[in-house]
Amino acid sequence: MRKVWMVLPLAAFALTACVTINIYFPAAAAEKAADKIIEEVWQIQQSDKPATVKEAK
Amino acid sequence: MKTLLKSLLALLALLAVFNVYAAADLEVNTPGVNAIKNSMQARHGQLSAYYASGAVGLTMDGMIAVRDAGSVPLAARQAVNALVAAENQDRSALYAEIANANGHPEWQAEIRSTFAQRWVQRAQRGWWVLSNDGWTQK
């Protein structure tokens, strides 16, 4: 029964962690997504990032 | 009791993994988002000249606006207004669509403001931006 007292706070923490991640707006992911869409809409060439550019389409 | 706790923990771990996965990326590859994106991409061919001439500029709320209608020939003014209106309609729809596609319609305002910053950041030199201080040229 002693183990319950070790597990319960852990479970509570895990549960709040889940809720926290879900509620807050993922700002970094949104920026990434926005950049991707903007590059496509404005057809910006990624010439300043040569390492990630694929040669031909 | 021990089995119950173990299964509870396993469930929590599973939930945590799903949540981390969901938070790592924003889903933007949906038919709705792609349709709006293609429409905006096609329109950009017509709009880019007006961005460059300063007739049209970006606003800080993630939209675009006519800045200097006088620089557009009279015959084309109505077309420019229509382009701006259509573009803004698409942009609103895009922000809403991304929020909905990720199951968080309430994120729409934050997505809009994120886009607003990135549009301005990625804009070409010489394009105009409308902020609280009025129009400024990048």
N, CA and C atoms of all chains as a GROMACS GRO file, in nm:
protein
  585
    1MET      N    1   0.084  -0.121   0.000
    1MET     CA    2   0.000   0.000   0.000
    1MET      C    3   0.087   0.126   0.000
    2ARG      N    4   0.211   0.112   0.051
    2ARG     CA    5   0.295   0.231   0.057
    2ARG      C    6   0.325   0.283  -0.085
    3LYS      N    7   0.331   0.188  -0.178
    3LYS     CA    8   0.364   0.225  -0.316
    3LYS      C    9   0.262   0.322  -0.377
    4VAL      N   10   0.140   0.310  -0.331
    4VAL     CA   11   0.034   0.396  -0.384
    4VAL      C   12   0.071   0.542  -0.367
    5TRP      N   13   0.132   0.572  -0.253
    5TRP     CA   14   0.164   0.714  -0.223
    5TRP      C   15   0.280   0.764  -0.308
    6MET      N   16   0.356   0.671  -0.364
    6MET     CA   17   0.463   0.714  -0.454
    6MET      C   18   0.409   0.733  -0.596
    7VAL      N   19   0.313   0.648  -0.630
    7VAL     CA   20   0.262   0.650  -0.766
    7VAL      C   21   0.161   0.761  -0.789
    8LEU      N   22   0.082   0.788  -0.687
    8LEU     CA   23  -0.027   0.886  -0.706
    8LEU      C   24   0.022   1.026  -0.746
    9PRO      N   25   0.124   1.082  -0.677
    9PRO     CA   26   0.170   1.214  -0.720
    9PRO      C   27   0.224   1.210  -0.862
   10LEU      N   28   0.288   1.100  -0.895
   10LEU     CA   29   0.343   1.084  -1.029
   10LEU      C   30   0.232   1.086  -1.133
   11ALA      N   31   0.127   1.011  -1.102
   11ALA     CA   32   0.014   1.005  -1.193
   11ALA      C   33  -0.051   1.142  -1.207
   12ALA      N   34  -0.061   1.210  -1.094
   12ALA     CA   35  -0.121   1.344  -1.095
   12ALA      C   36  -0.037   1.438  -1.181
   13PHE      N   37   0.094   1.427  -1.166
   13PHE     CA   38   0.184   1.512  -1.244
   13PHE      C   39   0.169   1.484  -1.394
   14ALA      N   40   0.167   1.355  -1.426
   14ALA     CA   41   0.155   1.317  -1.566
   14ALA      C   42   0.024   1.370  -1.625
   15LEU      N   43  -0.081   1.362  -1.547
   15LEU     CA   44  -0.212   1.407  -1.593
   15LEU      C   45  -0.212   1.558  -1.619
   16THR      N   46  -0.154   1.634  -1.525
   16THR     CA   47  -0.151   1.779  -1.544
   16THR      C   48  -0.060   1.814  -1.662
   17ALA      N   49   0.046   1.736  -1.681
   17ALA     CA   50   0.136   1.762  -1.793
   17ALA      C   51   0.060   1.749  -1.925
   18CYS      N   52  -0.020   1.644  -1.934
   18CYS     CA   53  -0.100   1.624  -2.054
   18CYS      C   54  -0.189   1.744  -2.081
   19VAL      N   55  -0.259   1.785  -1.976
   19VAL     CA   56  -0.354   1.895  -1.989
   19VAL      C   57  -0.281   2.023  -2.029
   20THR      N   58  -0.164   2.045  -1.966
   20THR     CA   59  -0.088   2.166  -1.996
   20THR      C   60  -0.050   2.173  -2.143
   21ILE      N   61   0.004   2.061  -2.193
   21ILE     CA   62   0.047   2.059  -2.332
   21ILE      C   63  -0.070   2.087  -2.426
   22ASN      N   64  -0.185   2.035  -2.390
   22ASN     CA   65  -0.300   2.050  -2.479
   22ASN      C   66  -0.359   2.190  -2.480
   23ILE      N   67  -0.351   2.258  -2.366
   23ILE     CA   68  -0.417   2.388  -2.358
   23ILE      C   69  -0.334   2.496  -2.424
   24TYR      N   70  -0.204   2.494  -2.404
   24TYR     CA   71  -0.122   2.604  -2.452
   24TYR      C   72  -0.097   2.596  -2.602
   25PHE      N   73  -0.098   2.711  -2.663
   25PHE     CA   74  -0.078   2.723  -2.806
   25PHE      C   75   0.067   2.692  -2.842
   26PRO      N   76   0.091   2.598  -2.934
   26PRO     CA   77   0.229   2.562  -2.970
   26PRO      C   78   0.290   2.667  -3.063
   27ALA      N   79   0.346   2.771  -3.002
   27ALA     CA   80   0.392   2.887  -3.079
   27ALA      C   81   0.501   2.851  -3.180
   28ALA      N   82   0.597   2.768  -3.137
   28ALA     CA   83   0.708   2.733  -3.227
   28ALA      C   84   0.658   2.654  -3.347
   29ALA      N   85   0.568   2.559  -3.320
   29ALA     CA   86   0.512   2.478  -3.428
   29ALA      C   87   0.431   2.565  -3.523
   30ALA      N   88   0.362   2.663  -3.467
   30ALA     CA   89   0.281   2.752  -3.551
   30ALA      C   90   0.370   2.835  -3.642
   31GLU      N   91   0.483   2.880  -3.588
   31GLU     CA   92   0.576   2.959  -3.669
   31GLU      C   93   0.630   2.876  -3.784
   32LYS      N   94   0.664   2.753  -3.751
   32LYS     CA   95   0.716   2.662  -3.853
   32LYS      C   96   0.612   2.641  -3.963
   33ALA      N   97   0.489   2.616  -3.920
   33ALA     CA   98   0.380   2.592  -4.015
   33ALA      C   99   0.355   2.716  -4.100
   34ALA      N  100   0.359   2.832  -4.035
   34ALA     CA  101   0.335   2.957  -4.107
   34ALA      C  102   0.444   2.978  -4.213
   35ASP      N  103   0.570   2.955  -4.175
   35ASP     CA  104   0.680   2.973  -4.270
   35ASP      C  105   0.664   2.881  -4.390
   36LYS      N  106   0.622   2.760  -4.364
   36LYS     CA  107   0.608   2.662  -4.472
   36LYS      C  108   0.502   2.711  -4.571
   37ILE      N  109   0.390   2.756  -4.518
   37ILE     CA  110   0.281   2.801  -4.605
   37ILE      C  111   0.321   2.929  -4.679
   38ILE      N  112   0.387   3.021  -4.607
   38ILE     CA  113   0.427   3.148  -4.669
   38ILE      C  114   0.526   3.122  -4.783
   39GLU      N  115   0.620   3.031  -4.759
   39GLU     CA  116   0.716   2.998  -4.865
   39GLU      C  117   0.645   2.947  -4.989
   40GLU      N  118   0.541   2.868  -4.969
   40GLU     CA  119   0.468   2.813  -5.084
   40GLU      C  120   0.384   2.919  -5.153
   41VAL      N  121   0.315   3.000  -5.074
   41VAL     CA  122   0.226   3.101  -5.134
   41VAL      C  123   0.309   3.206  -5.208
   42TRP      N  124   0.418   3.249  -5.148
   42TRP     CA  125   0.501   3.353  -5.210
   42TRP      C  126   0.612   3.294  -5.298
   43GLN      N  127   0.618   3.161  -5.299
   43GLN     CA  128   0.718   3.089  -5.380
   43GLN      C  129   0.858   3.144  -5.357
   44ILE      N  130   0.891   3.148  -5.228
   44ILE     CA  131   1.022   3.197  -5.188
   44ILE      C  132   1.124   3.084  -5.203
   45GLN      N  133   1.233   3.115  -5.271
   45GLN     CA  134   1.338   3.015  -5.283
   45GLN      C  135   1.428   3.022  -5.160
   46GLN      N  136   1.460   2.905  -5.108
   46GLN     CA  137   1.541   2.899  -4.985
   46GLN      C  138   1.689   2.905  -5.018
   47SER      N  139   1.732   3.010  -5.089
   47SER     CA  140   1.871   3.015  -5.133
   47SER      C  141   1.967   3.037  -5.017
   48ASP      N  142   1.914   3.089  -4.904
   48ASP     CA  143   2.003   3.113  -4.789
   48ASP      C  144   2.021   2.989  -4.703
   49LYS      N  145   1.952   2.882  -4.740
   49LYS     CA  146   1.969   2.756  -4.666
   49LYS      C  147   2.005   2.645  -4.765
   50PRO      N  148   2.124   2.649  -4.823
   50PRO     CA  149   2.158   2.554  -4.929
   50PRO      C  150   2.157   2.409  -4.884
   51ALA      N  151   2.184   2.385  -4.757
   51ALA     CA  152   2.196   2.248  -4.711
   51ALA      C  153   2.065   2.171  -4.722
   52THR      N  154   1.954   2.242  -4.707
   52THR     CA  155   1.826   2.172  -4.704
   52THR      C  156   1.752   2.178  -4.838
   53VAL      N  157   1.810   2.250  -4.934
   53VAL     CA  158   1.740   2.264  -5.061
   53VAL      C  159   1.765   2.143  -5.150
   54LYS      N  160   1.660   2.092  -5.205
   54LYS     CA  161   1.676   1.980  -5.299
   54LYS      C  162   1.703   2.040  -5.438
   55GLU      N  163   1.784   1.972  -5.515
   55GLU     CA  164   1.830   2.027  -5.642
   55GLU      C  165   1.717   2.048  -5.743
   56ALA      N  166   1.653   1.941  -5.783
   56ALA     CA  167   1.551   1.952  -5.887
   56ALA      C  168   1.417   1.902  -5.836
   57LYS      N  169   1.312   1.953  -5.899
   57LYS     CA  170   1.179   1.909  -5.858
   57LYS      C  171   1.117   1.823  -5.964
   58MET      N  172  -0.492  -0.435  -0.695
   58MET     CA  173  -0.458  -0.294  -0.676
   58MET      C  174  -0.333  -0.260  -0.756
   59LYS      N  175  -0.238  -0.352  -0.752
   59LYS     CA  176  -0.113  -0.327  -0.823
   59LYS      C  177  -0.136  -0.324  -0.975
   60THR      N  178  -0.220  -0.416  -1.019
   60THR     CA  179  -0.250  -0.421  -1.162
   60THR      C  180  -0.322  -0.295  -1.206
   61LEU      N  181  -0.411  -0.250  -1.122
   61LEU     CA  182  -0.488  -0.130  -1.155
   61LEU      C  183  -0.394  -0.011  -1.172
   62LEU      N  184  -0.300   0.001  -1.077
   62LEU     CA  185  -0.206   0.113  -1.083
   62LEU      C  186  -0.119   0.103  -1.206
   63LYS      N  187  -0.077  -0.018  -1.234
   63LYS     CA  188   0.010  -0.038  -1.350
   63LYS      C  189  -0.061   0.000  -1.479
   64SER      N  190  -0.186  -0.043  -1.490
   64SER     CA  191  -0.258  -0.013  -1.613
   64SER      C  192  -0.288   0.136  -1.622
   65LEU      N  193  -0.309   0.197  -1.506
   65LEU     CA  194  -0.334   0.342  -1.503
   65LEU      C  195  -0.210   0.416  -1.552
   66LEU      N  196  -0.096   0.372  -1.502
   66LEU     CA  197   0.030   0.435  -1.543
   66LEU      C  198   0.055   0.416  -1.691
   67ALA      N  199   0.027   0.298  -1.740
   67ALA     CA  200   0.048   0.269  -1.882
   67ALA      C  201  -0.040   0.360  -1.967
   68LEU      N  202  -0.162   0.378  -1.922
   68LEU     CA  203  -0.257   0.463  -1.994
   68LEU      C  204  -0.205   0.607  -1.996
   69LEU      N  205  -0.155   0.652  -1.881
   69LEU     CA  206  -0.104   0.788  -1.872
   69LEU      C  207   0.016   0.807  -1.963
   70ALA      N  208   0.104   0.708  -1.964
   70ALA     CA  209   0.223   0.717  -2.049
   70ALA      C  210   0.181   0.726  -2.195
   71LEU      N  211   0.083   0.647  -2.232
   71LEU     CA  212   0.033   0.646  -2.368
   71LEU      C  213  -0.025   0.784  -2.404
   72LEU      N  214  -0.103   0.837  -2.312
   72LEU     CA  215  -0.164   0.969  -2.332
   72LEU      C  216  -0.056   1.074  -2.351
   73ALA      N  217   0.046   1.067  -2.265
   73ALA     CA  218   0.154   1.164  -2.271
   73ALA      C  219   0.223   1.159  -2.407
   74VAL      N  220   0.248   1.039  -2.454
   74VAL     CA  221   0.314   1.023  -2.583
   74VAL      C  222   0.230   1.085  -2.694
   75PHE      N  223   0.099   1.057  -2.691
   75PHE     CA  224   0.010   1.113  -2.793
   75PHE      C  225   0.011   1.264  -2.788
   76ASN      N  226   0.010   1.318  -2.666
   76ASN     CA  227   0.004   1.462  -2.651
   76ASN      C  228   0.131   1.529  -2.702
   77VAL      N  229   0.244   1.470  -2.672
   77VAL     CA  230   0.371   1.526  -2.718
   77VAL      C  231   0.374   1.522  -2.870
   78TYR      N  232   0.327   1.411  -2.925
   78TYR     CA  233   0.324   1.397  -3.070
   78TYR      C  234   0.235   1.505  -3.131
   79ALA      N  235   0.120   1.526  -3.068
   79ALA     CA  236   0.024   1.623  -3.122
   79ALA      C  237   0.078   1.764  -3.113
   80ALA      N  238   0.159   1.792  -3.010
   80ALA     CA  239   0.207   1.927  -2.989
   80ALA      C  240   0.331   1.957  -3.072
   81ALA      N  241   0.399   1.853  -3.119
   81ALA     CA  242   0.525   1.874  -3.188
   81ALA      C  243   0.507   1.948  -3.320
   82ASP      N  244   0.395   1.925  -3.384
   82ASP     CA  245   0.373   1.988  -3.514
   82ASP      C  246   0.229   2.034  -3.527
   83LEU      N  247   0.210   2.134  -3.608
   83LEU     CA  248   0.075   2.180  -3.635
   83LEU      C  249   0.035   2.120  -3.771
   84GLU      N  250  -0.081   2.058  -3.774
   84GLU     CA  251  -0.126   1.995  -3.898
   84GLU      C  252  -0.168   2.101  -3.999
   85VAL      N  253  -0.099   2.106  -4.112
   85VAL     CA  254  -0.138   2.203  -4.215
   85VAL      C  255  -0.157   2.135  -4.350
   86ASN      N  256  -0.149   2.003  -4.349
   86ASN     CA  257  -0.160   1.931  -4.476
   86ASN      C  258  -0.299   1.867  -4.489
   87THR      N  259  -0.401   1.952  -4.488
   87THR     CA  260  -0.537   1.901  -4.506
   87THR      C  261  -0.591   1.954  -4.639
   88PRO      N  262  -0.690   1.886  -4.696
   88PRO     CA  263  -0.746   1.932  -4.825
   88PRO      C  264  -0.791   2.078  -4.818
   89GLY      N  265  -0.852   2.115  -4.705
   89GLY     CA  266  -0.901   2.253  -4.691
   89GLY      C  267  -0.788   2.353  -4.696
   90VAL      N  268  -0.681   2.326  -4.617
   90VAL     CA  269  -0.567   2.417  -4.612
   90VAL      C  270  -0.500   2.424  -4.749
   91ASN      N  271  -0.484   2.309  -4.814
   91ASN     CA  272  -0.416   2.306  -4.943
   91ASN      C  273  -0.494   2.383  -5.050
   92ALA      N  274  -0.626   2.372  -5.046
   92ALA     CA  275  -0.709   2.444  -5.144
   92ALA      C  276  -0.690   2.595  -5.129
   93ILE      N  277  -0.693   2.642  -5.005
   93ILE     CA  278  -0.677   2.786  -4.980
   93ILE      C  279  -0.537   2.831  -5.022
   94LYS      N  280  -0.439   2.747  -4.988
   94LYS     CA  281  -0.299   2.778  -5.020
   94LYS      C  282  -0.281   2.792  -5.171
   95ASN      N  283  -0.339   2.700  -5.247
   95ASN     CA  284  -0.326   2.705  -5.393
   95ASN      C  285  -0.392   2.831  -5.450
   96SER      N  286  -0.507   2.864  -5.394
   96SER     CA  287  -0.578   2.983  -5.440
   96SER      C  288  -0.494   3.108  -5.413
   97MET      N  289  -0.430   3.113  -5.295
   97MET     CA  290  -0.347   3.229  -5.261
   97MET      C  291  -0.222   3.234  -5.347
   98GLN      N  292  -0.168   3.116  -5.376
   98GLN     CA  293  -0.046   3.109  -5.458
   98GLN      C  294  -0.075   3.163  -5.598
   99ALA      N  295  -0.191   3.124  -5.652
   99ALA     CA  296  -0.229   3.170  -5.786
   99ALA      C  297  -0.250   3.322  -5.785
  100ARG      N  298  -0.311   3.372  -5.678
  100ARG     CA  299  -0.340   3.516  -5.671
  100ARG      C  300  -0.212   3.597  -5.654
  101HIS      N  301  -0.112   3.536  -5.591
  101HIS     CA  302   0.011   3.610  -5.565
  101HIS      C  303   0.078   3.657  -5.695
  102GLY      N  304   0.058   3.581  -5.801
  102GLY     CA  305   0.112   3.621  -5.931
  102GLY      C  306   0.065   3.759  -5.971
  103GLN      N  307  -0.060   3.791  -5.936
  103GLN     CA  308  -0.115   3.922  -5.969
  103GLN      C  309  -0.081   4.026  -5.863
  104LEU      N  310  -0.076   3.980  -5.737
  104LEU     CA  311  -0.056   4.074  -5.626
  104LEU      C  312   0.088   4.122  -5.612
  105SER      N  313   0.184   4.039  -5.651
  105SER     CA  314   0.324   4.071  -5.620
  105SER      C  315   0.367   4.205  -5.679
  106ALA      N  316   0.317   4.237  -5.798
  106ALA     CA  317   0.353   4.365  -5.859
  106ALA      C  318   0.300   4.482  -5.775
  107TYR      N  319   0.183   4.463  -5.717
  107TYR     CA  320   0.125   4.571  -5.636
  107TYR      C  321   0.195   4.585  -5.500
  108TYR      N  322   0.244   4.473  -5.446
  108TYR     CA  323   0.326   4.482  -5.324
  108TYR      C  324   0.452   4.564  -5.356
  109ALA      N  325   0.514   4.531  -5.470
  109ALA     CA  326   0.640   4.596  -5.506
  109ALA      C  327   0.620   4.744  -5.535
  110SER      N  328   0.508   4.780  -5.596
  110SER     CA  329   0.486   4.921  -5.631
  110SER      C  330   0.437   5.000  -5.510
  111GLY      N  331   0.394   4.930  -5.406
  111GLY     CA  332   0.345   5.001  -5.288
  111GLY      C  333   0.196   5.028  -5.293
  112ALA      N  334   0.131   4.981  -5.396
  112ALA     CA  335  -0.014   5.001  -5.406
  112ALA      C  336  -0.085   4.922  -5.297
  113VAL      N  337  -0.028   4.805  -5.266
  113VAL     CA  338  -0.085   4.718  -5.164
  113VAL      C  339   0.022   4.686  -5.061
  114GLY      N  340  -0.017   4.680  -4.934
  114GLY     CA  341   0.079   4.646  -4.830
  114GLY      C  342   0.022   4.546  -4.731
  115LEU      N  343   0.108   4.501  -4.641
  115LEU     CA  344   0.068   4.404  -4.538
  115LEU      C  345   0.023   4.478  -4.413
  116THR      N  346  -0.074   4.420  -4.344
  116THR     CA  347  -0.116   4.479  -4.216
  116THR      C  348  -0.071   4.388  -4.102
  117MET      N  349  -0.064   4.447  -3.983
  117MET     CA  350  -0.012   4.372  -3.868
  117MET      C  351  -0.112   4.271  -3.812
  118ASP      N  352  -0.230   4.264  -3.871
  118ASP     CA  353  -0.326   4.163  -3.825
  118ASP      C  354  -0.336   4.046  -3.922
  119GLY      N  355  -0.231   4.029  -4.003
  119GLY     CA  356  -0.227   3.912  -4.091
  119GLY      C  357  -0.308   3.927  -4.217
  120MET      N  358  -0.342   4.050  -4.251
  120MET     CA  359  -0.422   4.074  -4.372
  120MET      C  360  -0.340   4.161  -4.468
  121ILE      N  361  -0.401   4.203  -4.579
  121ILE     CA  362  -0.338   4.299  -4.668
  121ILE      C  363  -0.437   4.414  -4.689
  122ALA      N  364  -0.387   4.528  -4.735
  122ALA     CA  365  -0.475   4.643  -4.756
  122ALA      C  366  -0.422   4.727  -4.872
  123VAL      N  367  -0.514   4.799  -4.937
  123VAL     CA  368  -0.474   4.893  -5.041
  123VAL      C  369  -0.409   5.012  -4.971
  124ARG      N  370  -0.285   5.044  -5.012
  124ARG     CA  371  -0.213   5.153  -4.947
  124ARG      C  372  -0.220   5.279  -5.032
  125ASP      N  373  -0.195   5.263  -5.162
  125ASP     CA  374  -0.188   5.380  -5.249
  125ASP      C  375  -0.262   5.349  -5.380
  126ALA      N  376  -0.392   5.372  -5.375
  126ALA     CA  377  -0.473   5.342  -5.494
  126ALA      C  378  -0.434   5.433  -5.610
  127GLY      N  379  -0.380   5.551  -5.577
  127GLY     CA  380  -0.342   5.648  -5.680
  127GLY      C  381  -0.233   5.597  -5.772
  128SER      N  382  -0.152   5.501  -5.724
  128SER     CA  383  -0.044   5.450  -5.806
  128SER      C  384  -0.092   5.345  -5.907
  129VAL      N  385  -0.219   5.309  -5.895
  129VAL     CA  386  -0.275   5.209  -5.987
  129VAL      C  387  -0.357   5.281  -6.093
  130PRO      N  388  -0.340   5.245  -6.220
  130PRO     CA  389  -0.423   5.306  -6.324
  130PRO      C  390  -0.572   5.290  -6.291
  131LEU      N  391  -0.646   5.392  -6.324
  131LEU     CA  392  -0.789   5.394  -6.290
  131LEU      C  393  -0.860   5.265  -6.330
  132ALA      N  394  -0.826   5.216  -6.448
  132ALA     CA  395  -0.894   5.098  -6.500
  132ALA      C  396  -0.869   4.974  -6.416
  133ALA      N  397  -0.755   4.972  -6.345
  133ALA     CA  398  -0.717   4.852  -6.271
  133ALA      C  399  -0.755   4.859  -6.123
  134ARG      N  400  -0.802   4.974  -6.080
  134ARG     CA  401  -0.828   4.994  -5.936
  134ARG      C  402  -0.930   4.897  -5.880
  135GLN      N  403  -1.034   4.877  -5.955
  135GLN     CA  404  -1.140   4.787  -5.907
  135GLN      C  405  -1.086   4.645  -5.894
  136ALA      N  406  -1.002   4.609  -5.990
  136ALA     CA  407  -0.943   4.475  -5.988
  136ALA      C  408  -0.854   4.458  -5.865
  137VAL      N  409  -0.778   4.563  -5.830
  137VAL     CA  410  -0.691   4.557  -5.713
  137VAL      C  411  -0.774   4.541  -5.586
  138ASN      N  412  -0.881   4.620  -5.577
  138ASN     CA  413  -0.970   4.608  -5.460
  138ASN      C  414  -1.026   4.467  -5.448
  139ALA      N  415  -1.063   4.411  -5.561
  139ALA     CA  416  -1.119   4.276  -5.560
  139ALA      C  417  -1.014   4.174  -5.519
  140LEU      N  418  -0.890   4.194  -5.568
  140LEU     CA  419  -0.780   4.104  -5.531
  140LEU      C  420  -0.756   4.108  -5.380
  141VAL      N  421  -0.752   4.228  -5.325
  141VAL     CA  422  -0.727   4.244  -5.182
  141VAL      C  423  -0.839   4.180  -5.100
  142ALA      N  424  -0.963   4.202  -5.143
  142ALA     CA  425  -1.077   4.145  -5.071
  142ALA      C  426  -1.072   3.992  -5.076
  143ALA      N  427  -1.042   3.938  -5.193
  143ALA     CA  428  -1.037   3.792  -5.208
  143ALA      C  429  -0.923   3.734  -5.126
  144GLU      N  430  -0.809   3.802  -5.128
  144GLU     CA  431  -0.693   3.755  -5.052
  144GLU      C  432  -0.724   3.754  -4.902
  145ASN      N  433  -0.788   3.859  -4.854
  145ASN     CA  434  -0.820   3.866  -4.711
  145ASN      C  435  -0.922   3.759  -4.672
  146GLN      N  436  -1.013   3.730  -4.761
  146GLN     CA  437  -1.110   3.624  -4.734
  146GLN      C  438  -1.037   3.490  -4.722
  147ASP      N  439  -0.943   3.467  -4.814
  147ASP     CA  440  -0.865   3.343  -4.809
  147ASP      C  441  -0.781   3.334  -4.682
  148ARG      N  442  -0.721   3.446  -4.644
  148ARG     CA  443  -0.636   3.445  -4.525
  148ARG      C  444  -0.716   3.414  -4.400
  149SER      N  445  -0.833   3.477  -4.386
  149SER     CA  446  -0.919   3.448  -4.271
  149SER      C  447  -0.956   3.300  -4.269
  150ALA      N  448  -0.992   3.250  -4.387
  150ALA     CA  449  -1.032   3.109  -4.397
  150ALA      C  450  -0.914   3.019  -4.363
  151LEU      N  451  -0.794   3.058  -4.406
  151LEU     CA  452  -0.674   2.978  -4.379
  151LEU      C  453  -0.648   2.966  -4.230
  152TYR      N  454  -0.655   3.079  -4.158
  152TYR     CA  455  -0.628   3.076  -4.014
  152TYR      C  456  -0.732   2.990  -3.942
  153ALA      N  457  -0.857   3.004  -3.983
  153ALA     CA  458  -0.965   2.925  -3.922
  153ALA      C  459  -0.948   2.777  -3.953
  154GLU      N  460  -0.910   2.749  -4.077
  154GLU     CA  461  -0.897   2.610  -4.122
  154GLU      C  462  -0.784   2.539  -4.046
  155ILE      N  463  -0.673   2.609  -4.026
  155ILE     CA  464  -0.561   2.548  -3.953
  155ILE      C  465  -0.602   2.520  -3.808
  156ALA      N  466  -0.671   2.617  -3.748
  156ALA     CA  467  -0.716   2.600  -3.609
  156ALA      C  468  -0.810   2.480  -3.599
  157ASN      N  469  -0.904   2.471  -3.693
  157ASN     CA  470  -1.001   2.361  -3.690
  157ASN      C  471  -0.934   2.227  -3.719
  158ALA      N  472  -0.840   2.228  -3.814
  158ALA     CA  473  -0.774   2.104  -3.852
  158ALA      C  474  -0.696   2.045  -3.734
  159ASN      N  475  -0.658   2.129  -3.639
  159ASN     CA  476  -0.584   2.083  -3.523
  159ASN      C  477  -0.672   2.065  -3.400
  160GLY      N  478  -0.802   2.076  -3.423
  160GLY     CA  479  -0.896   2.051  -3.314
  160GLY      C  480  -0.901   2.161  -3.210
  161HIS      N  481  -0.849   2.279  -3.245
  161HIS     CA  482  -0.851   2.391  -3.151
  161HIS      C  483  -0.898   2.518  -3.220
  162PRO      N  484  -1.030   2.528  -3.245
  162PRO     CA  485  -1.081   2.649  -3.311
  162PRO      C  486  -1.043   2.777  -3.237
  163GLU      N  487  -1.020   2.765  -3.105
  163GLU     CA  488  -0.988   2.884  -3.026
  163GLU      C  489  -0.846   2.934  -3.051
  164TRP      N  490  -0.766   2.858  -3.125
  164TRP     CA  491  -0.630   2.900  -3.157
  164TRP      C  492  -0.625   2.997  -3.274
  165GLN      N  493  -0.740   3.022  -3.336
  165GLN     CA  494  -0.744   3.100  -3.460
  165GLN      C  495  -0.674   3.237  -3.446
  166ALA      N  496  -0.703   3.306  -3.336
  166ALA     CA  497  -0.645   3.440  -3.319
  166ALA      C  498  -0.492   3.431  -3.306
  167GLU      N  499  -0.445   3.328  -3.235
  167GLU     CA  500  -0.300   3.314  -3.217
  167GLU      C  501  -0.233   3.274  -3.348
  168ILE      N  502  -0.300   3.190  -3.424
  168ILE     CA  503  -0.246   3.151  -3.555
  168ILE      C  504  -0.239   3.273  -3.645
  169ARG      N  505  -0.343   3.354  -3.640
  169ARG     CA  506  -0.344   3.476  -3.720
  169ARG      C  507  -0.226   3.567  -3.682
  170SER      N  508  -0.204   3.586  -3.553
  170SER     CA  509  -0.097   3.679  -3.514
  170SER      C  510   0.041   3.620  -3.543
  171THR      N  511   0.053   3.487  -3.535
  171THR     CA  512   0.179   3.423  -3.574
  171THR      C  513   0.205   3.448  -3.722
  172PHE      N  514   0.102   3.425  -3.804
  172PHE     CA  515   0.115   3.448  -3.947
  172PHE      C  516   0.149   3.595  -3.975
  173ALA      N  517   0.080   3.684  -3.906
  173ALA     CA  518   0.102   3.827  -3.928
  173ALA      C  519   0.250   3.861  -3.914
  174GLN      N  520   0.311   3.810  -3.806
  174GLN     CA  521   0.454   3.836  -3.785
  174GLN      C  522   0.540   3.775  -3.894
  175ARG      N  523   0.505   3.652  -3.933
  175ARG     CA  524   0.588   3.584  -4.032
  175ARG      C  525   0.572   3.643  -4.171
  176TRP      N  526   0.451   3.686  -4.208
  176TRP     CA  527   0.432   3.752  -4.339
  176TRP      C  528   0.525   3.873  -4.347
  177VAL      N  529   0.524   3.954  -4.240
  177VAL     CA  530   0.604   4.076  -4.239
  177VAL      C  531   0.753   4.041  -4.244
  178GLN      N  532   0.789   3.940  -4.163
  178GLN     CA  533   0.929   3.897  -4.157
  178GLN      C  534   0.980   3.850  -4.294
  179ARG      N  535   0.896   3.777  -4.365
  179ARG     CA  536   0.938   3.718  -4.492
  179ARG      C  537   0.914   3.811  -4.611
  180ALA      N  538   0.851   3.925  -4.587
  180ALA     CA  539   0.822   4.017  -4.697
  180ALA      C  540   0.951   4.068  -4.762
  181GLN      N  541   0.943   4.097  -4.890
  181GLN     CA  542   1.063   4.145  -4.959
  181GLN      C  543   1.091   4.290  -4.920
  182ARG      N  544   1.216   4.326  -4.935
  182ARG     CA  545   1.257   4.464  -4.911
  182ARG      C  546   1.181   4.556  -5.008
  183GLY      N  547   1.130   4.664  -4.954
  183GLY     CA  548   1.057   4.758  -5.039
  183GLY      C  549   0.906   4.746  -5.025
  184TRP      N  550   0.861   4.634  -4.968
  184TRP     CA  551   0.717   4.618  -4.948
  184TRP      C  552   0.675   4.703  -4.828
  185TRP      N  553   0.546   4.736  -4.824
  185TRP     CA  554   0.495   4.825  -4.719
  185TRP      C  555   0.420   4.748  -4.612
  186VAL      N  556   0.435   4.794  -4.488
  186VAL     CA  557   0.370   4.730  -4.374
  186VAL      C  558   0.294   4.835  -4.294
  187LEU      N  559   0.169   4.805  -4.264
  187LEU     CA  560   0.087   4.898  -4.184
  187LEU      C  561   0.089   4.856  -4.038
  188SER      N  562   0.152   4.940  -3.953
  188SER     CA  563   0.153   4.913  -3.810
  188SER      C  564   0.080   5.027  -3.740
  189ASN      N  565   0.090   5.031  -3.609
  189ASN     CA  566   0.022   5.137  -3.534
  189ASN      C  567   0.076   5.276  -3.570
  190ASP      N  568   0.203   5.280  -3.618
  190ASP     CA  569   0.263   5.408  -3.653
  190ASP      C  570   0.233   5.448  -3.796
  191GLY      N  571   0.149   5.372  -3.863
  191GLY     CA  572   0.119   5.402  -4.004
  191GLY      C  573   0.200   5.313  -4.096
  192TRP      N  574   0.203   5.349  -4.223
  192TRP     CA  575   0.273   5.268  -4.322
  192TRP      C  576   0.424   5.288  -4.315
  193THR      N  577   0.498   5.180  -4.312
  193THR     CA  578   0.643   5.190  -4.318
  193THR      C  579   0.694   5.093  -4.426
  194GLN      N  580   0.805   5.131  -4.487
  194GLN     CA  581   0.858   5.048  -4.593
  194GLN      C  582   0.968   4.959  -4.539
  195LYS      N  583   0.962   4.834  -4.575
  195LYS     CA  584   1.063   4.740  -4.527
  195LYS      C  585   1.197   4.762  -4.594
   0.00000   0.00000   0.00000
